[in-house]
Amino acid sequence: MKTNNIKNKFIQYGFALSLLTSLSSCNVDDARNINDEYGQTPEQQLQGLTIVKAPLINLMSNILIVTPAWQYQLQQNLMGDVYSGYMAPPTPFAGDSNNTHYNLIDGWNQFPWTIAYSGVMPNAFKVESRANDLNLPQYAGLAKILKVEGMHRVSDIYGPIIYTHFGENPAGDKFDSQKDAYYAFFADLDAGIAKLKEAQAKGLQLTQDADISSFAGDINKWIKFGNSLRLRLAIRISNIDPSKAKIEGEKALADLGGVLANNADNFYINRPNPVGTISSSWGDTRMGASMESIMNGLQDPRVGKYFDKSVATGNYSGIRQGIDITPAGGKDAYAKYSVVATPISDHIQLMTAAEVQFLIAEAALKNWNTNGQTSATAYANGVNLSFAQYGLDATAFLANSTNVPSNYVDVFNAANNINATSTVTVAWDNSATNAQKLEKIITQKWIAAFPDGQEAWSEFRRTTYPKLFPVKLNKSGGLVDTNKFIRRINFPASEKSTNAANVAAAVGLLNGPDTGGTKLWWDIN
């Protein structure tokens, strides 16, 4: 990634009260580009803080890209949404041989990477550097935290990423190992939360016109999110690096700023989720078979909030990952399966209080200091919060100790049928083993995280839960083991062609070849 010139254009400028009139290392054209960046004069950009607010909005909008919808489709829907078991396409993309069959297409694989390095990292640098120059710690802190939110998702797709070395070398930037990137994430969360607390102490505020999230400029909620994100990442590395994980997890739970505690704290980006367009308008994504098996089998009433009933079956019906769509009616048949429900597409959901409770439930299993919360209590809290998001009552559901995931039946092609792979139930059982308790926690966490397939895929890889159906037709040519599922996406061809030496070094940081079958650093199951 050749980012040095880009980064210089974003951050190397200086002035007293006009900030944009001279550049220390760019030419006159660069200066003019920055002066005209938002169609305003330098004075106008300063007066309304457009110079900080505009890139902040761009940063938030690119964590999961909103427009164009087809880029979201390639950034997440045809990767994480499918690999998590949430959804599957009824469309026979690329002649029925594509990423959903583990035949990874270079043209698809680049989008999470390209969006990150055109929309997340550059805008984070813009906001942070300009906010620091203007002595606006509230915006600088926010940029740090959002950068971590955006880039941990990218690392969880590819592994090593360009993070601490972004913009250092005109010939191409060096990659961090995933371990080094995660340690840098924790350091940036430290710095970001400290900046927000500094702003609070000074009585500074975030203006609502700069914050397109559900937090609407509330610094207290941003601090809660920073702590909650730290807890998520601590749990993510807890199998490979338990000492560091415990330190970071307990730090998150001990911070007086707190964590996301109720549904009023849920973190959304207030932009329509493109999955609604992709599902309803384009007909390119439907319920996944694993989602059907688990939610129908457990008689989970949230299923009707997530999906519409199939016009073919009259029930909530999904598609098994990696089938050949063309036989047995093709898209005309499989498009009759369950569409993503309209309310799900109202916003981009990135973290909820329910998730935090499931994180605490697992932390308690690991004997971390959870301020007295037990796994049983946090588990119940997580389910109750998730149900409450949709106006539902979880009392009967939490008491159910008999329902289990159901077998999958494809009404169009019986060759795709498969028996349920799990007998997990809902009701908590204190006498169960830790493995059984963890399966309950992660299964309910997986359901509650919908429709964020990227996060769900990461947790599946880390824990092996919930137990998903394997891909029906593995077309990877032996690069991905069907029984071990896909573990990552290979580095994009565009990066290999422009930054070959550093990509080669990054491959050396993996525990295997640059394929979908190689596990990430934190993935040791």
SVG drawing of the C-alpha trace seen along z (x, -y; Angstrom):
<svg xmlns="http://www.w3.org/2000/svg" viewBox="-47 -33 58 69">
<polyline fill="none" stroke="black" stroke-width="0.4" points="0.0,0.0 1.7,-3.2 0.3,-5.6 3.1,-8.0 2.0,-10.7 -1.6,-10.3 -0.8,-10.6 1.4,-13.7 -1.5,-15.4 -3.8,-14.7 -1.6,-15.7 1.4,-17.8 0.0,-21.3 0.4,-24.1 -0.9,-27.5 -1.9,-29.8 -5.5,-30.6 -5.9,-29.5 -4.4,-26.0 -4.7,-25.1 -2.6,-27.8 0.7,-26.1 2.1,-22.6 5.5,-21.5 6.1,-18.7 3.6,-19.0 3.4,-21.1 1.1,-23.9 -1.4,-21.6 -1.5,-19.5 -2.2,-22.7 -5.0,-23.7 -6.6,-20.2 -6.7,-20.4 -8.0,-24.0 -10.8,-22.9 -11.3,-19.5 -14.9,-20.1 -15.9,-22.9 -15.3,-25.6 -12.7,-28.2 -10.2,-27.5 -12.0,-29.9 -15.3,-28.2 -13.8,-24.8 -12.5,-26.0 -15.5,-27.9 -17.8,-24.9 -15.0,-22.4 -15.8,-20.8 -12.1,-19.9 -12.6,-17.5 -16.3,-16.6 -16.4,-15.6 -13.6,-13.0 -15.1,-11.7 -18.4,-11.0 -16.5,-9.4 -14.6,-7.2 -17.8,-6.0 -19.4,-5.3 -16.6,-3.1 -16.3,-0.6 -19.1,1.1 -19.6,-0.8 -23.1,-2.1 -22.9,-3.2 -22.5,-1.8 -24.3,1.3 -22.4,3.6 -19.2,2.8 -20.8,3.8 -21.8,7.0 -18.1,7.7 -16.8,6.2 -19.0,8.4 -22.1,10.1 -20.3,12.6 -17.6,13.2 -18.5,12.9 -22.3,13.1 -21.9,16.4 -19.0,17.9 -20.8,17.1 -23.8,19.3 -26.1,16.3 -26.9,16.0 -26.2,17.6 -26.8,16.3 -29.4,17.8 -27.4,16.4 -24.9,18.6 -22.1,16.1 -19.1,16.8 -20.6,19.9 -21.5,21.5 -17.8,21.4 -17.0,18.5 -16.0,17.5 -19.0,19.3 -17.6,22.6 -14.1,21.6 -12.9,20.8 -11.6,17.4 -12.0,14.7 -9.3,12.1 -11.7,9.4 -13.8,10.0 -11.1,10.4 -9.7,6.9 -12.8,5.0 -12.4,5.2 -8.8,4.2 -9.4,1.4 -12.3,-0.2 -10.1,-0.1 -7.2,-1.9 -9.3,-4.4 -12.0,-5.0 -10.9,-4.0 -7.1,-4.7 -6.8,-7.9 -9.9,-9.5 -8.7,-8.4 -5.4,-10.2 -7.2,-13.3 -9.4,-13.5 -6.7,-12.7 -4.0,-15.0 -6.3,-17.9 -8.1,-17.6 -4.7,-17.5 -3.6,-20.7 -6.8,-22.4 -6.7,-21.1 -9.9,-19.1 -9.2,-15.9 -12.8,-14.7 -12.4,-14.2 -8.8,-12.9 -10.0,-10.3 -12.9,-9.3 -10.6,-8.8 -8.4,-6.4 -11.3,-4.3 -13.0,-4.1 -9.8,-3.2 -9.5,-0.2 -13.1,0.8 -12.5,0.6 -9.1,2.2 -9.6,5.1 -12.3,6.3 -9.8,6.1 -7.1,8.0 -9.7,10.6 -10.2,11.2 -6.5,11.3 -4.3,11.5 -1.3,9.2 -2.2,5.7 -0.6,2.3 -1.3,0.4 1.5,-1.1 3.6,-1.6 0.8,-3.3 2.3,-6.0 5.9,-5.4 7.3,-4.3 6.5,-5.8 7.5,-2.4 5.0,-0.5 4.3,-0.1 5.3,2.7 2.8,5.0 2.3,5.7 1.9,9.3 -1.6,9.8 -0.2,10.0 1.6,6.7 -1.6,5.2 -3.7,6.3 -1.2,4.9 -1.4,1.6 -5.2,1.7 -5.0,1.9 -2.5,-1.0 -4.8,-3.1 -7.8,-2.3 -5.8,-3.5 -4.9,-6.7 -8.4,-7.2 -10.2,-6.7 -7.7,-9.0 -8.4,-11.7 -12.1,-11.5 -11.7,-11.7 -9.5,-14.8 -12.2,-16.4 -14.7,-15.6 -12.5,-17.2 -12.3,-20.3 -16.0,-20.4 -15.6,-19.8 -18.4,-18.2 -18.9,-16.3 -21.4,-18.0 -24.3,-15.8 -23.7,-16.9 -20.3,-15.2 -21.6,-11.9 -23.8,-9.8 -23.9,-7.0 -26.6,-6.2 -24.4,-7.9 -25.3,-11.3 -22.2,-13.0 -22.5,-11.5 -18.8,-11.2 -19.9,-8.9 -21.3,-6.4 -18.1,-6.6 -16.0,-5.8 -18.3,-2.8 -17.8,-1.6 -14.1,-2.0 -14.1,0.2 -16.4,2.7 -14.3,2.9 -11.3,3.6 -13.2,6.4 -14.1,7.9 -10.5,7.9 -9.3,9.3 -11.7,12.2 -10.6,12.6 -7.0,13.3 -7.7,15.2 -6.9,18.6 -3.5,17.7 -2.3,15.0 -4.2,15.5 -2.1,13.3 -2.4,10.2 -6.1,11.0 -6.8,11.1 -5.0,7.8 -6.9,6.0 -10.2,7.6 -10.1,6.8 -8.9,3.2 -12.0,2.8 -14.3,4.0 -12.6,2.0 -12.7,-1.3 -15.0,-3.8 -16.4,-4.9 -18.2,-1.5 -19.2,0.7 -22.3,0.8 -24.9,1.8 -28.4,1.5 -30.0,1.2 -29.9,-2.6 -26.1,-2.1 -26.1,0.0 -23.7,-1.2 -25.2,-1.7 -24.3,-3.8 -27.4,-5.7 -27.3,-4.7 -29.4,-2.1 -27.7,1.3 -27.2,2.3 -28.1,5.9 -31.7,4.9 -31.2,3.8 -29.0,6.8 -31.7,9.2 -35.0,7.6 -34.3,5.5 -31.5,7.5 -32.5,11.0 -28.8,11.8 -28.9,13.0 -31.2,15.2 -31.3,16.9 -28.5,19.5 -29.2,23.1 -27.4,23.0 -29.5,20.0 -32.6,21.9 -31.5,25.0 -30.6,23.2 -33.4,20.6 -36.2,22.9 -35.0,25.8 -34.7,23.6 -38.1,22.0 -36.5,18.6 -39.0,15.8 -36.3,13.4 -36.3,15.3 -39.3,13.4 -37.5,10.1 -34.5,11.2 -36.2,12.8 -39.5,13.1 -41.1,16.5 -40.3,18.3 -42.9,18.2 -41.9,21.8 -42.2,23.4 -44.3,21.1 -41.6,21.2 -38.2,19.6 -36.1,21.4 -32.4,21.0 -29.9,22.0 -27.0,24.3 -23.6,22.7 -21.7,23.8 -24.4,25.6 -24.7,25.4 -27.6,23.0 -28.2,23.8 -29.7,27.3 -33.2,27.7 -34.6,24.4 -31.6,22.1 -32.1,18.6 -35.8,18.6 -36.2,21.4 -33.8,20.4 -34.8,16.8 -38.1,18.1 -36.3,18.8 -36.3,16.3 -35.5,12.6 -33.7,10.5 -36.5,8.6 -36.8,4.8 -36.2,3.6 -32.7,5.2 -31.7,2.9 -32.6,-0.3 -29.0,-0.8 -25.6,0.7 -25.2,2.6 -21.6,2.8 -21.9,3.6 -24.7,4.1 -25.0,4.4 -26.1,8.0 -22.7,8.8 -21.0,7.3 -23.0,9.5 -21.9,12.6 -18.3,11.4 -18.6,11.1 -20.2,14.5 -17.2,16.0 -14.8,13.9 -16.3,15.3 -15.8,18.8 -12.1,17.9 -12.1,16.7 -11.4,13.1 -12.5,10.4 -16.0,9.6 -17.1,7.5 -19.1,10.3 -21.1,11.2 -21.4,14.9 -21.6,16.7 -25.2,17.7 -26.3,14.1 -24.4,12.5 -25.8,15.2 -29.3,14.5 -28.7,10.8 -27.4,11.1 -30.4,13.1 -32.9,10.7 -31.2,7.7 -31.2,9.2 -34.9,10.1 -35.7,6.6 -34.1,5.1 -37.0,6.5 -39.8,6.0 -39.8,9.6 -39.8,11.4 -37.2,14.1 -38.6,15.7 -40.0,18.8 -37.1,19.1 -34.5,19.0 -36.3,21.8 -36.4,24.2 -34.2,27.2 -35.5,29.5 -35.5,27.8 -32.3,28.4 -31.3,27.3 -33.2,29.1 -32.2,31.1 -31.9,29.2 -34.1,30.0 -33.7,28.4 -37.1,28.6 -35.6,28.1 -32.7,30.6 -32.6,33.4 -28.9,33.9 -28.3,30.8 -30.1,32.2 -28.0,32.6 -28.6,33.5 -28.2,31.0 -24.6,30.9 -25.4,29.7 -27.7,30.7 -27.2,27.4 -30.2,26.2 -31.0,22.7 -31.6,23.2 -28.4,22.6 -27.1,25.7 -24.6,25.0 -23.6,28.7 -22.5,28.6 -18.9,28.6 -17.2,25.4 -17.2,26.5 -21.0,27.0 -21.5,23.6 -19.3,21.9 -21.4,23.5 -24.5,22.0 -22.9,18.6 -21.5,18.4 -24.6,19.8 -26.7,17.1 -24.1,14.5 -24.1,15.5 -27.9,15.1 -27.8,11.7 -25.0,10.4 -27.1,10.7 -26.6,9.2 -22.9,8.6 -21.6,11.6 -17.9,10.5 -18.0,10.5 -19.9,13.8 -17.4,15.5 -14.5,14.4 -16.1,15.9 -16.9,19.1 -13.3,19.5 -12.1,18.7 -14.5,21.1 -15.9,23.5 -19.3,22.4 -22.1,22.5 -21.7,25.8 -22.3,24.8 -23.0,27.0 -19.9,27.5 -19.8,26.2 -21.6,28.5 -19.2,28.3 -15.6,27.3 -14.1,25.9 -10.8,24.7 -8.7,27.3 -7.6,28.7 -6.5,25.3 -9.3,25.3 -10.3,28.3 -14.0,28.8 -14.2,30.0 -12.0,27.2 -14.0,24.5 -12.4,21.3 -10.1,19.5 -9.2,16.3 -9.1,14.5 -5.8,14.3 -4.1,11.0 -5.6,9.1 -3.9,9.3 -3.8,5.5 -1.6,5.3 0.7,8.0 1.2,6.1 2.0,2.8 3.7,3.8 5.1,7.2 8.1,7.3 6.0,6.4 3.3,8.8 5.8,11.6 7.1,10.6 3.5,10.6 3.0,14.1 6.0,15.1 4.1,13.8 1.3,16.3 1.4,19.9 1.1,21.2 0.6,20.3 -1.5,17.3 -4.7,19.3 -8.1,19.6 -7.0,22.6 -4.3,20.9 -5.4,20.0 -4.9,16.5 -2.7,15.8 -5.6,15.9 -7.2,18.9 -5.9,22.0 -8.9,24.3"/>
</svg>
